[in-house]
Each structure stands twice: as structure tokens, then as C-alpha cells.
């Protein structure tokens, strides 16, 4: 085993980082692959979102200096990204960029339905099955309590059975399946399962 494998896992709120980390920004911005038809491929998503990260809505997992993953969340109508129109215009042009920006804002507003929403969870492949996701979720539950919420909700694609199993193991229960919602009738959004975890009061 390497020396870093013996080091303790640390979870840090992004706003507590001493300076903006480009590698972390790239990892966070690479998410939202389900919106590729709006945000483009991974490189494009980085250009659109990396400079618009709300670091107080992101938890980052470290072992030593190595970033292992992150959890992003949304509450009080504020999530991990707040891009303006400019990056979309620069990337796609004024008309196409405007259309894509509007669609992105619609998807963001749709999630206001939830109180505290787990926006994204990702662990790099070499660090999976080592308790990183569990640690990130535990810290996310703490963030929800601090913000005054008694439950955390999320959406996961129906076809993503591994993620559903993880969330079930962490106390989430299935609330409903949305095969085609009002947005899905117009755009190629995947069918999702809404899951919820009720938080026990702190002793």
C-alpha cells in the first residue's frame, strides 16, 4: 500500500479552500452529463461552468493532497453553479447560446421544488468502494441540518442501479419515478427516480 492510503479521509467545504483549485473545478464541472444536449461534452461543460462554481455548495473529499471526489448540493434556490449568459454566448453564439442558457436555467429552477437537494455526487474510479461516497453523504446530511432541513432529496436516473443501491444503503427511500415529466415531453431528459432521506434530530 502507498503511504497516502494510510492517511485519513478529509471532507472540506469548498468555500474553506485557501485558493481556487483548477483540478477540483474541472472535476466538479464535468458533472451534469445528463444535460449534455444543453451543455455539450465534458470539455464544454468545463468552459461553461468552472468559473461559476459556488464553493459553499460543494464538499470535497481528500486523502492527503489527492482529491477523491465531491458532493454538490442546492438549497434556498442556490446550487453549485451560477453561470451568466456570457459563457454560453461565447461558446455557442448569441442565438444558440441564449436558447441553451434558457434551458439550463429552466432545469435549475425545476429543482427548486426540493428543499435540500443533492445535486451531484462523484468519486474517482480508483477511490471507489473505500467509503468516500458514504463520508461525503454524511457531511452532506450535516450541511442540511445546519441549513435547517430535516430531509435530503435527490434524483437518480432509472438505469443507474448502482447509484440507487448506494443511496438505499445510506437510508434513502424511493418516493416516485418520473418516466416523462412536463419537461421530458419537450426535451430528451432521462427518466429519474426521486429518493428521500429523513434526517434524525441531533442529540
Secondary structure, 3 states (H helix, E strand, C coil): CCHHHHCCEEEEEHHHCCCCCHHHHHHHHCCCHHHHHHHCCHHHHHHHHHHHECHHHEEEEEECCEEEEEEEEEECCECCECCCHHHHHHHHCHHHHHHHHHHHHHHHHHHHHCCCEEEEEEECHHHCCCCHHHHHHHHHHHHHHHCCCCEEEEEEECCCHHHHHHHHHCCCEEEEEECCCCCCCCCCCCCEEEEEEECCCCC
